Amino acid sequence: MKVSIYSNKDKDCWNNFLINSKNSHFMFNRKYMEYHSDRYKDFSLIFRNDKNAIKAVFPANISDDVLNSHEGLTFGGLCVHKNITAIEVHEIFHLLIDFSKTNKIKKILYKRLPDFYTSYPSQEDLYSLFLLKAKLFRRDISTTIELKNIIPFSVLRTRKVKKALNFAKLI
């Protein structure tokens, strides 16, 4: 496995990889990410196997000596191929750490994609971070509502809505 820093020549490969990943998001598309190119120094990484096939991408930027899951995105983390194994993900994290040391990066801030956006179950990164004794310094909350499974209003809430609508007619 090897790591390289993203460059514009990788744009099509990067975007095509997202189609076959298990945890991608439209915000990881390079067209979207380049919207922030004037505000963040991109330092996105590509991880390839020995056959030069992309196994993972890491949308990232660098600020001083800190490598961040891209600060121009709400979330990020390692975006992995749908056939990747936990062992390969762990190898990628070791490679990321070694690469960071070589490039005099003192800290990696990892902000992962919420699980409800993944195409396939994908928590290999969390397991690897646990094995590496990574420090959790923040946890954000996310909420999503599946529109096919709408949550009904309670009877009390329905009465209050009717009351508010009747009050609005009086004004």
N, C-alpha and C positions, 0 to 999 in steps of 0.2 A: 504494500500500500504506500502511496506517496501523496503529498499535499502540494498544491500550488496556489498562488494568489490569483484571483480572478483578474482577467483583462478583457477588453472589448472584443478580442478575437474569440473569446469563449461564450459570447452572448447566446448564440443559437444552441450550442451544446447545453448550456445552463438551462435555458427555457424548455428545451426538449426533455431534459432530465426531469423537470418538475411534473411532466405528464405521467411518468412511471414511478413517482415517489409515493410513499404511503402517508406522508404528512406534509403536503404542500399547501400553499395558499396563494391567491392572486397577487398578494403584496410581494411575494418572492420573485415575481417576474422582473427581469432586468429593466423593462420599460418603466415599470412602476418605481423600482428602486432608484433609477437614474434621475427621477424627479427631485431627489434630495442631494444630488451630486455636488451642489454648490455649498451645502451646509455640513456635510460629513465626508471625511476622508475614507472612502471605501477600502475595505481590507477583507473582502469576502474570500472564502477559501473553497477550493474544490479538492475532493479526496477521490483518487482513482486507484483501481486495483492494478495488479501486474500486467493485465491485458489492456490497460489504459481506459477501461470502462469506468464511468463515474459511478461511485457508490454513495456519495453524499456531497452536499453543498452546505456551506455555512454562511448565510448572509451576515456580514459583519462590517464594522468600521473600527478605526483605531483613533484614539484620542490620548495624546501623550504616550504613556507606556501601558495603556489599558486596551485590551481587545474586547469589544462589546458586541453582543448580538445586536444587529444594526439598530442604532438609536433612532433612525428615521422611520422605523416600523414599530407597530404596537407590540409585536412579539416576533420571535424568530426561532433561534435554536438550530439544531442540526436537522436538515431535511434529507431523508434517507430513501434509498431505492426500496421498492416494496418487497424485494427478496433478500434483503440484508439480514444478517444474523446478529444476535447479541454479542457474540465474540468479535465480529467485525466492527461493530459500533464501539466496543471497548478498545479495540486496536486504534480506531480513529481518534478516540479521546487521548490515548497515549501519544499518538502522532501529533495531535494538536498541542499538547503540553510541551513536547520536545521542540516543535516548530516555534512555539512562543518563546521558549528559553533562548533558542538560537537567534531570534529576532529581538531580544532584550525587552520582551513584553513581560511585565511584572504581575498582571492580573487579567483574568478572563471573566467577564460578566456574561452569564448565559441566561437568556430569557426565552423560554420555550413556547412553542405553539400550543394553545389549549387543546386538550384531547378531543373536544367535540368537532374540531375542524379536520381531524385525520380521516383518511379513507379506510385505513386498516388500523387495528390496535397497534400502538407504537410507543412503548415506554422504555425501549432499550437504553435511551439516553439517561433516563432517571436511574436505572439500575447501575449503569456505569458510573454516574456521578456519585452514587452511594458507595460503590466499591472504592472510588478514588477519594472518599471522605471530603467531598466538596462541601462548602459551607453555604447553607441556605440563609440569605440575608433579607429576603423579601418574598412575600407571596401575595399575588393579586387575585382578585375575585372576578370571575366571568359568569355571565348568565346568557342563556340562549333559550329561545322558545321555538320548538318545532311547529311550524304553521299547520302541518297535517294533523297535529294533536293539540288543538287549542284548549287552553285551560278555561273552564267555564267560570262566569261570575258567580259569587255566592248570592243567595237570596237577599241578604242585607245589602250587598253592594248594588244589586239591581234596583232595589227600592231607593237607595241614595242617588243613583243616576237619574231615575224618574223624577225625584224631588228636585234635583238640580236643574233638569230640563224645564220643569214647571215653573221654577223660580226665574229662570232666564226669560220665559214668556212674559212675566210680570214687569220686567225692566224695560 
